[in-house]
Structure formats: structure tokens, C-alpha cells
Amino acid sequence: ADCATSRFRYSWAWGAGGGSQPMFESLINAHGMYLLDDASTWRLDGDSPIPWIDRRRTQQTDVYVFCYGKDFGAGLQQLTSITGRPPLMPLPAYGVWWCQCCPAYTGGAGPMSFDREVLQEYRNRSLPLSIAVLDMDWHKAGWNSYTWEPALFPDPHGFVESLHNGKNGYGKALKLMLNIHPGAYNITSEDEAASRYEAFSRAMGVDPKLEMGFECNLFNKTYASSLMEVMLYATEADYFWNDCFNCTWQIAGKSGQDGGSCGDGESIGVDGNLWSNYVFNS
């Protein structure tokens, strides 16, 4: 860390983009104070139960000064007095999660193999378990889909119900998390169950007979709400692992970053990682 400028750097070496990268300035620093100029960032409209990006940007001053000396805790309290206290994760998230990359855990037998080879083993060894995490082969082939793979999960409702009611190899109720890659996927009639695709098209205001494909755009409120209400809620999962692959960050001028965020070319300057988290937690 460079305390003179409060700038940090981090290094990573995955793929061609490896190397040292600049990070944001730190609100908590050795100087004991920080000035935040928030005038250039996007605001939420506040006109609905779930506030959305307000595109009616106006030129105005919006500056915050944090003064805390060496009392760093006071600096954080000043921040939360503006932003509100961050929510805690749900209680099961503090327990043990199980996950193994596909397709080894299914063993070609779907939930029966998972029940026998994973859940029963946790029970036999008296190991704690809170969340079962299924990687991407829970859904139809490809980087993403929102339809269960029928060859592995012929009865998705029954499988999820067995996790929730404790009638499984572990003998106790468990939460379910599913892996998804929204930024790598267009919702199409070929990749989704017919009823699901038709419902999504109607929610988007499009005639399903047109068989239109829908590119991920989490900045579009209609798309985001349709994704949640039509696609994700139907899986009956408790949580989603919002993963990333080939997202739209800096592609064709679109906004968005890793974490499965999806850009729209209009919300330039919005951190797609933060926005994706906001959408999925709102």
C-alpha cells in the first residue's frame, strides 16, 4: 500500500490479463481522513419498491468528508451512517457447503448418486453440512441454461423437496445453491423448456412465436425481474452462485464486469459487479 496516495495494487495471473492492476483508493487509511467525490456516479431513482438506475443525471456537487484520525472503527461508522448497515448473510451460509465440479458428482445417475455418494457419506462420517451446491451440469448442456437437465434430474421438484424436508441421505434439511452464468448466455427457445421460454417472452412483452433470443442485460429492469420471477424462482433453489464467463465488460462499449453481470451500452461507468450483486439481492 502507498499511504501517501492511499492507492493499492493487486496481482493476478489467470490468462493473458495477468499482472499488477490498480485498485480503488481506500477510505480507511493512515492519514485519518478521506474525501469522496460522488458527483459522477449513477443514482437510484427511488420511485419504486426496488430503486433502479436514474438516467436523469444532473450536474451537482456531492462530496463526503470522513474524519476519524486513528479511530478506524469510527471511519466505518461514518460510512454506514450514510450507506446503512450491511446485511448479514443468511444463517446457513456460515455452515459447511459442499460442491464439486461437474460431472463427477452425478456419476451418471443424477440425484440418486448424489444422495448415496455425497449426502449419505456426510451422515456416515458425522460431518456437518448446510448447503448443497450444484455446479453447472444441473442444467441443460452449455455454459448456462435455466432448465434442469432431464437426464440427470428427471424430477427436479422431488429432488429439491427431498433436500428441503430432510428426506435425503443426510437425514436433515439442507439448502440448495445452483451455479449460473448469466453473462455467457442468451435465453432462447432451443435451450429452455417450452413453457418457461413462453412465460419469459411474455414477461418481456414479446410474442413467443417469434422465438426471439434475449441477451442478458441486468441493467434492464424488465429483463432482470423476468429472469428472477420466471427462470430462477422456478428452479426452487435457495441461493444462486452468480458465476462469470465471457461477460460483457468492455465488449462493444458495454458496461459490466465479472460475476455474471451483463451490460447494456447505456450504463457506462456503473460497476457491473456491484450492480449484479444489487440485482440479485434486491
C-alpha positions as CSV (number, residue, x, y, z in Angstrom):
1,A,0.0,0.0,0.0
2,D,1.2,3.5,-0.8
3,C,0.0,5.5,2.3
4,A,0.9,8.8,0.6
5,T,-1.8,8.3,-2.1
6,S,-4.0,5.6,-0.4
7,R,-3.7,3.5,-3.6
8,F,-3.4,-0.2,-3.5
9,R,-2.4,-2.7,-6.2
10,Y,-3.1,-6.4,-6.5
11,S,-1.7,-9.1,-8.8
12,W,-3.3,-12.0,-10.5
13,A,-2.0,-14.4,-13.2
14,W,-5.1,-16.0,-14.8
15,G,-5.0,-15.8,-18.5
16,A,-3.5,-13.1,-20.7
17,G,-4.7,-10.3,-18.5
18,G,-2.4,-11.1,-15.6
19,G,-0.2,-8.7,-13.9
20,S,-0.4,-5.8,-11.4
21,Q,-3.7,-3.9,-11.5
22,P,-4.7,-0.7,-9.7
23,M,-7.3,-0.9,-7.0
24,F,-9.6,1.8,-5.6
25,E,-8.5,4.4,-3.1
26,S,-9.0,3.3,0.5
27,L,-11.5,5.2,2.7
28,I,-9.7,3.9,5.8
29,N,-6.0,5.0,5.5
30,A,-3.1,6.2,7.6
31,H,-4.0,9.9,7.0
32,G,-7.1,9.5,9.1
33,M,-9.3,11.2,6.7
34,Y,-10.8,10.7,3.2
35,L,-12.7,12.8,0.7
36,L,-15.2,11.1,-1.5
37,D,-16.5,12.9,-4.6
38,D,-19.6,11.1,-5.5
39,A,-21.0,13.6,-8.1
40,S,-20.1,11.5,-11.1
41,T,-21.7,8.2,-10.0
42,W,-25.1,7.0,-11.0
43,R,-28.0,7.4,-8.6
44,L,-31.1,5.3,-7.8
45,D,-34.4,6.7,-8.7
46,G,-36.3,5.8,-5.5
47,D,-39.6,5.8,-7.4
48,S,-40.4,2.1,-6.8
49,P,-40.1,-0.6,-4.2
50,I,-36.8,-1.7,-5.9
51,P,-35.0,1.6,-6.8
52,W,-33.3,1.4,-10.2
53,I,-30.6,3.5,-12.0
54,D,-31.8,7.0,-12.6
55,R,-30.7,8.1,-16.1
56,R,-31.7,11.7,-15.5
57,R,-28.3,12.7,-14.4
58,T,-27.8,16.3,-13.3
59,Q,-24.6,18.3,-12.6
60,Q,-24.4,18.8,-8.9
61,T,-21.9,18.7,-6.0
62,D,-22.0,15.5,-3.9
63,V,-19.0,15.4,-1.6
64,Y,-18.4,13.4,1.6
65,V,-15.5,14.0,4.0
66,F,-14.6,11.3,6.5
67,C,-12.5,12.4,9.5
68,Y,-11.5,9.7,12.1
69,G,-7.8,10.1,12.9
70,K,-6.6,6.8,14.2
71,D,-10.0,5.6,15.2
72,F,-10.6,3.4,12.1
73,G,-13.8,2.0,13.5
74,A,-15.2,5.5,13.7
75,G,-14.5,5.8,10.0
76,L,-16.5,2.8,9.2
77,Q,-19.3,4.0,11.4
78,Q,-19.3,7.3,9.5
79,L,-19.6,5.3,6.2
80,T,-22.5,3.2,7.5
81,S,-24.3,6.3,8.7
82,I,-24.6,7.2,5.0
83,T,-25.0,3.8,3.4
84,G,-26.8,1.9,6.1
85,R,-25.5,-1.2,7.8
86,P,-24.6,-4.1,5.5
87,P,-26.9,-7.1,5.9
88,L,-25.6,-10.3,7.3
89,M,-25.5,-13.4,5.2
90,P,-28.3,-16.0,5.8
91,L,-27.5,-18.3,8.7
92,P,-26.9,-21.4,6.6
93,A,-24.1,-19.6,4.7
94,Y,-22.0,-19.7,7.9
95,G,-22.2,-23.5,7.9
96,V,-20.5,-26.1,5.6
97,W,-21.0,-26.0,1.9
98,W,-20.4,-29.0,-0.4
99,C,-19.6,-28.5,-4.1
100,Q,-17.7,-30.5,-6.7
101,C,-17.2,-29.5,-10.3
102,C,-19.2,-31.5,-12.8
103,P,-19.8,-34.1,-13.9
104,A,-18.1,-36.3,-11.3
105,Y,-20.7,-36.0,-8.6
106,T,-23.6,-37.2,-10.6
107,G,-22.0,-40.5,-11.6
108,G,-24.4,-40.8,-14.5
109,A,-27.2,-41.3,-12.1
110,G,-28.2,-37.8,-11.1
111,P,-29.7,-37.2,-7.7
112,M,-29.6,-40.9,-6.7
113,S,-25.8,-41.0,-7.0
114,F,-25.6,-37.6,-5.3
115,D,-27.7,-38.8,-2.4
116,R,-25.7,-42.0,-2.0
117,E,-22.2,-40.9,-2.6
118,V,-22.3,-37.5,-1.0
119,L,-25.1,-37.0,1.4
120,Q,-25.0,-40.5,3.0
121,E,-21.2,-40.2,3.3
122,Y,-21.6,-36.9,5.3
123,R,-24.1,-38.7,7.5
124,N,-22.0,-41.8,8.0
125,R,-19.0,-39.7,8.9
126,S,-21.0,-37.4,11.2
127,L,-19.9,-34.4,9.3
128,P,-21.8,-31.1,9.4
129,L,-23.5,-29.9,6.2
130,S,-25.7,-26.9,5.5
131,I,-25.7,-26.2,1.7
132,A,-25.5,-28.5,-1.3
133,V,-24.0,-26.6,-4.3
134,L,-24.6,-28.0,-7.7
135,D,-22.2,-26.8,-10.4
136,M,-23.2,-26.2,-14.0
137,D,-24.3,-29.7,-15.1
138,W,-27.5,-29.3,-13.1
139,H,-28.9,-27.6,-16.2
140,K,-29.1,-28.4,-19.9
141,A,-25.8,-28.6,-21.8
142,G,-23.8,-25.4,-22.3
143,W,-22.4,-22.7,-20.1
144,N,-25.8,-21.8,-18.9
145,S,-29.5,-22.6,-19.0
146,Y,-32.3,-22.2,-16.5
147,T,-33.9,-25.6,-17.3
148,W,-32.9,-28.7,-15.3
149,E,-31.1,-31.4,-17.2
150,P,-33.8,-34.1,-17.5
151,A,-31.3,-37.0,-18.0
152,L,-29.8,-36.3,-14.6
153,F,-32.8,-34.8,-12.8
154,P,-36.0,-36.3,-14.2
155,D,-37.9,-35.0,-11.1
156,P,-36.4,-31.6,-10.1
157,H,-39.2,-30.8,-7.8
158,G,-38.9,-34.1,-5.9
159,F,-35.1,-33.7,-5.7
160,V,-35.3,-30.2,-4.2
161,E,-38.1,-31.2,-1.9
162,S,-36.0,-34.0,-0.5
163,L,-33.2,-31.6,0.3
164,H,-35.6,-29.2,2.0
165,N,-37.6,-31.7,4.0
166,G,-34.7,-33.8,5.2
167,K,-35.8,-37.0,3.5
168,N,-32.4,-37.5,1.9
169,G,-29.3,-39.4,2.6
170,Y,-28.0,-36.8,5.1
171,G,-31.2,-37.1,7.1
172,K,-31.6,-33.4,7.7
173,A,-32.9,-30.4,5.8
174,L,-30.4,-28.7,3.5
175,K,-30.3,-25.6,1.4
176,L,-29.7,-25.7,-2.3
177,M,-27.4,-23.4,-4.4
178,L,-27.2,-23.6,-8.2
179,N,-24.4,-22.3,-10.4
180,I,-25.4,-19.9,-13.2
181,H,-23.5,-17.9,-15.9
182,P,-26.0,-15.2,-16.9
183,G,-23.4,-13.2,-18.8
184,A,-22.5,-16.1,-21.1
185,Y,-26.0,-16.8,-22.2
186,N,-28.8,-15.7,-24.4
187,I,-32.2,-17.1,-23.3
188,T,-33.6,-19.0,-26.4
189,S,-36.4,-21.4,-27.2
190,E,-33.8,-24.1,-28.1
191,D,-32.2,-24.1,-24.6
192,E,-35.2,-23.7,-22.3
193,A,-38.3,-25.7,-21.6
194,A,-41.1,-24.5,-23.9
195,S,-43.4,-23.4,-21.1
196,R,-40.5,-21.5,-19.4
197,Y,-39.4,-19.8,-22.6
198,E,-43.0,-18.8,-23.4
199,A,-43.5,-17.3,-20.0
200,F,-40.3,-15.4,-20.2
201,S,-41.1,-14.0,-23.7
202,R,-44.5,-12.8,-22.5
203,A,-42.9,-11.2,-19.4
204,M,-40.6,-9.3,-21.8
205,G,-43.5,-8.2,-23.9
206,V,-42.6,-10.4,-26.9
207,D,-44.7,-12.9,-28.7
208,P,-43.2,-16.3,-28.0
209,K,-44.0,-17.4,-31.6
210,L,-41.2,-15.1,-32.8
211,E,-38.7,-17.3,-31.0
212,M,-36.6,-14.3,-30.2
213,G,-33.3,-14.8,-28.2
214,F,-32.8,-12.5,-25.2
215,E,-29.3,-11.2,-24.4
216,C,-28.5,-10.9,-20.7
217,N,-29.0,-7.3,-19.6
218,L,-29.2,-6.8,-15.8
219,F,-29.5,-3.1,-16.2
220,N,-32.9,-3.6,-17.9
221,K,-35.4,-3.8,-15.1
222,T,-37.9,-5.8,-17.2
223,Y,-35.2,-8.4,-18.1
224,A,-33.9,-8.6,-14.5
225,S,-37.3,-9.1,-13.0
226,S,-38.3,-11.6,-15.6
227,L,-35.1,-13.5,-15.1
228,M,-35.8,-13.8,-11.3
229,E,-39.6,-14.4,-11.4
230,V,-39.8,-16.7,-14.4
231,M,-36.5,-18.5,-14.7
232,L,-34.7,-18.6,-11.3
233,Y,-37.6,-18.9,-8.9
234,A,-38.9,-21.8,-10.9
235,T,-35.8,-23.9,-10.0
236,E,-36.9,-23.8,-6.3
237,A,-33.2,-23.2,-5.3
238,D,-32.5,-21.2,-2.2
239,Y,-29.4,-19.4,-3.5
240,F,-27.5,-18.9,-6.8
241,W,-23.8,-18.8,-7.5
242,N,-23.7,-16.0,-9.9
243,D,-20.6,-17.1,-11.9
244,C,-18.8,-15.4,-14.8
245,F,-17.8,-16.5,-18.3
246,N,-17.2,-14.1,-21.2
247,C,-19.2,-11.3,-19.6
248,T,-19.8,-8.0,-21.4
249,W,-17.3,-5.9,-19.6
250,Q,-15.6,-3.6,-22.1
251,I,-17.1,-5.6,-25.0
252,A,-18.6,-3.4,-27.7
253,G,-18.8,-0.4,-25.4
254,K,-21.0,-2.2,-22.9
255,S,-20.8,-1.8,-19.2
256,G,-20.4,-4.7,-16.8
257,Q,-17.7,-6.7,-15.1
258,D,-17.1,-10.2,-13.8
259,G,-19.6,-12.0,-11.6
260,G,-22.1,-12.7,-14.3
261,S,-23.0,-9.1,-14.8
262,C,-24.5,-8.1,-18.1
263,G,-24.2,-4.6,-19.8
264,D,-26.4,-2.6,-22.0
265,G,-24.2,0.1,-23.6
266,E,-26.1,2.9,-21.7
267,S,-24.9,2.5,-18.1
268,I,-21.3,3.3,-18.8
269,G,-19.4,3.8,-15.6
270,V,-21.5,1.6,-13.4
271,D,-19.5,-1.2,-11.7
272,G,-21.2,-4.3,-13.1
273,N,-20.0,-6.4,-10.2
274,L,-21.7,-4.2,-7.7
275,W,-24.8,-3.8,-9.8
276,S,-25.1,-7.6,-10.4
277,N,-25.0,-8.1,-6.6
278,Y,-27.6,-5.4,-6.1
279,V,-30.0,-7.0,-8.6
280,F,-29.6,-10.5,-7.1
281,N,-30.0,-9.3,-3.6
282,S,-33.0,-7.0,-4.2
